[in-house]
Amino acid sequence: MSRYRIRSREYGVGVRRTSGSRAACATRPTSGDGECSVADRGTAVYFPDTLGELLLLARREPDALIYSGGTFILNQRVSRFADLPPAVISLQDVEELKRVSRSERYLEIGAALPIRDILALGRSNVPECLYSALRMIGPAAVASLATLGGNIAVPGRILTSVPVLSLLDARVELRRQGSSRWLAVSRVHKPNGNLELAESEVITRVRIPLQPWSVEVFRRFGSELAPESEPLSFCGLARTSNRIVEEIRIIGSAGLPAPLRSRDVESELVGRRIPLAERDIATAVEVYQTLGTGLTPIQRDRFVRLVQWFLLNLPAS
Ligand SMILES: Cc1cc2nc3c(=O)[nH]c(=O)nc-3n(C[C@H](O)[C@H](O)[C@H](O)COP(=O)(O)OP(=O)(O)OC[C@H]3O[C@@H](n4cnc5c(N)ncnc54)[C@H](O)[C@@H]3O)c2cc1C
């Protein structure tokens, strides 16, 4: 037995090994810790109490699944039991990953803080577009477990918060034993769908720059979890003053690794007078019509209409 608590619990639907003939280790702990030995039973679920223990475990078990709120992991199961690998590391007891701090320049959110708790910070403490996006993640029961780290770190899927965090220039802190680095959220997902995380690296916090915007818009159609709903999310940010565009950022996502964004169009629009000339809007829309691949006609139509609507309705100041 390691010095960490090694337990296996039923997470509502139970856990079991993906392969092998040994009995599943899905015993609900009734008394004590409900410990089960890795050698004797199925999936071992580790519950580190501190960040130091987590990083040590992640190094010792490089193939372990990081289990944060578990809402995505369990949502993907095809039968009553989730197919978990032999080792799972739960983040639920690591208090360092649930901290929030705010300065004049940044909001920092621990990767394992539930989305419900982020929303509880209130609209005045969270960028408006991020708040709107987080409100759309699951019903209340899901939001009370689901975490921001888990929303960012699903391989091959761009979930609800990612385009918004990218547009806000947010970065994630990646830690592994003996090293730490910061990576832009926009670079966490490689074009091939894999994550830019190295072996044993864990997302520990998300740093979001706080900037004044005249308008922040987030809209979503469908759900990233249901491709048949032809999901499309849109986020637009603009800072304007005296009828002039000072800064503008626009992003769309169809849930695919390639975001729909044109920095060229954004730079072209800086310095333009509001309301924007019809010609400027038409030129911008033409570019957005050609961005990205793999979108359905409905997704593209939704994106282009939202861009048009956003540009037409920029506030004068
Ligand atoms: C009914 C329902 C509705 C939902 N609706 C939405 C929705 O509208 N939008 C949406 O985006 N999602 C939705 N989800 C999916 C899910 O709830 C969210 O994406 C959630 O944010 C995932 O967070 P989690 O903590 O549960 O992640 P987990 O399921 O624990 O993990 C997800 C992935 O991230 C990895 N991971 C987690 N934390 C870290 C970390 N700190 N470092 C490195 N890797 C990590 C895990 O290994 C795993 O691969 C929904 C789920 C359900 C069940």
PDBQT file of the ligand as one rigid body, heavy atoms in Angstrom, charges set to zero:
ROOT
HETATM    1  C1  LIG A 401     -25.539  16.497 -18.938  1.00  0.00    +0.000 C 
HETATM    2  C2  LIG A 401     -24.199  17.071 -19.338  1.00  0.00    +0.000 A 
HETATM    3  C3  LIG A 401     -24.157  18.279 -20.016  1.00  0.00    +0.000 A 
HETATM    4  C4  LIG A 401     -22.929  18.825 -20.398  1.00  0.00    +0.000 A 
HETATM    5  N1  LIG A 401     -22.917  20.013 -21.075  1.00  0.00    +0.000 NA
HETATM    6  C5  LIG A 401     -21.744  20.544 -21.463  1.00  0.00    +0.000 A 
HETATM    7  C6  LIG A 401     -21.709  21.776 -22.171  1.00  0.00    +0.000 A 
HETATM    8  O1  LIG A 401     -22.732  22.399 -22.460  1.00  0.00    +0.000 OA
HETATM    9  N2  LIG A 401     -20.492  22.269 -22.543  1.00  0.00    +0.000 N 
HETATM   10  C7  LIG A 401     -19.333  21.622 -22.252  1.00  0.00    +0.000 A 
HETATM   11  O2  LIG A 401     -18.274  22.140 -22.593  1.00  0.00    +0.000 OA
HETATM   12  N3  LIG A 401     -19.337  20.448 -21.596  1.00  0.00    +0.000 NA
HETATM   13  C8  LIG A 401     -20.498  19.892 -21.186  1.00  0.00    +0.000 A 
HETATM   14  N4  LIG A 401     -20.505  18.701 -20.511  1.00  0.00    +0.000 N 
HETATM   15  C9  LIG A 401     -19.240  17.965 -20.327  1.00  0.00    +0.000 C 
HETATM   16  C10 LIG A 401     -18.529  18.244 -18.994  1.00  0.00    +0.000 C 
HETATM   17  O3  LIG A 401     -19.455  18.353 -17.950  1.00  0.00    +0.000 OA
HETATM   18  C11 LIG A 401     -17.702  19.530 -19.028  1.00  0.00    +0.000 C 
HETATM   19  O4  LIG A 401     -16.932  19.586 -20.196  1.00  0.00    +0.000 OA
HETATM   20  C12 LIG A 401     -16.801  19.672 -17.803  1.00  0.00    +0.000 C 
HETATM   21  O5  LIG A 401     -16.261  20.970 -17.750  1.00  0.00    +0.000 OA
HETATM   22  C13 LIG A 401     -15.677  18.665 -17.753  1.00  0.00    +0.000 C 
HETATM   23  O6  LIG A 401     -14.989  18.897 -16.535  1.00  0.00    +0.000 OA
HETATM   24  P1  LIG A 401     -14.681  17.715 -15.526  1.00  0.00    +0.000 P 
HETATM   25  O7  LIG A 401     -13.992  18.320 -14.364  1.00  0.00    +0.000 OA
HETATM   26  O8  LIG A 401     -15.890  16.929 -15.218  1.00  0.00    +0.000 OA
HETATM   27  O9  LIG A 401     -13.659  16.880 -16.425  1.00  0.00    +0.000 OA
HETATM   28  P2  LIG A 401     -13.311  15.340 -16.334  1.00  0.00    +0.000 P 
HETATM   29  O10 LIG A 401     -14.433  14.539 -16.890  1.00  0.00    +0.000 OA
HETATM   30  O11 LIG A 401     -12.809  14.988 -14.982  1.00  0.00    +0.000 OA
HETATM   31  O12 LIG A 401     -12.055  15.298 -17.327  1.00  0.00    +0.000 OA
HETATM   32  C14 LIG A 401     -12.179  15.611 -18.702  1.00  0.00    +0.000 C 
HETATM   33  C15 LIG A 401     -10.804  15.403 -19.365  1.00  0.00    +0.000 C 
HETATM   34  O13 LIG A 401      -9.880  16.381 -18.915  1.00  0.00    +0.000 OA
HETATM   35  C16 LIG A 401      -8.723  15.775 -18.301  1.00  0.00    +0.000 C 
HETATM   36  N5  LIG A 401      -8.394  16.634 -17.169  1.00  0.00    +0.000 N 
HETATM   37  C17 LIG A 401      -9.273  17.081 -16.230  1.00  0.00    +0.000 A 
HETATM   38  N6  LIG A 401      -8.657  17.943 -15.404  1.00  0.00    +0.000 NA
HETATM   39  C18 LIG A 401      -7.365  18.021 -15.808  1.00  0.00    +0.000 A 
HETATM   40  C19 LIG A 401      -6.234  18.748 -15.335  1.00  0.00    +0.000 A 
HETATM   41  N7  LIG A 401      -6.312  19.577 -14.281  1.00  0.00    +0.000 N 
HETATM   42  N8  LIG A 401      -5.061  18.600 -15.985  1.00  0.00    +0.000 NA
HETATM   43  C20 LIG A 401      -4.970  17.774 -17.062  1.00  0.00    +0.000 A 
HETATM   44  N9  LIG A 401      -6.011  17.064 -17.554  1.00  0.00    +0.000 NA
HETATM   45  C21 LIG A 401      -7.192  17.186 -16.935  1.00  0.00    +0.000 A 
HETATM   46  C22 LIG A 401      -9.185  14.382 -17.915  1.00  0.00    +0.000 C 
HETATM   47  O14 LIG A 401      -8.109  13.480 -17.864  1.00  0.00    +0.000 OA
HETATM   48  C23 LIG A 401     -10.161  14.060 -19.034  1.00  0.00    +0.000 C 
HETATM   49  O15 LIG A 401      -9.480  13.631 -20.187  1.00  0.00    +0.000 OA
HETATM   50  C24 LIG A 401     -21.716  18.143 -20.090  1.00  0.00    +0.000 A 
HETATM   51  C25 LIG A 401     -21.766  16.939 -19.386  1.00  0.00    +0.000 A 
HETATM   52  C26 LIG A 401     -22.984  16.398 -19.018  1.00  0.00    +0.000 A 
HETATM   53  C27 LIG A 401     -22.999  15.095 -18.256  1.00  0.00    +0.000 C 
ENDROOT
TORSDOF 0
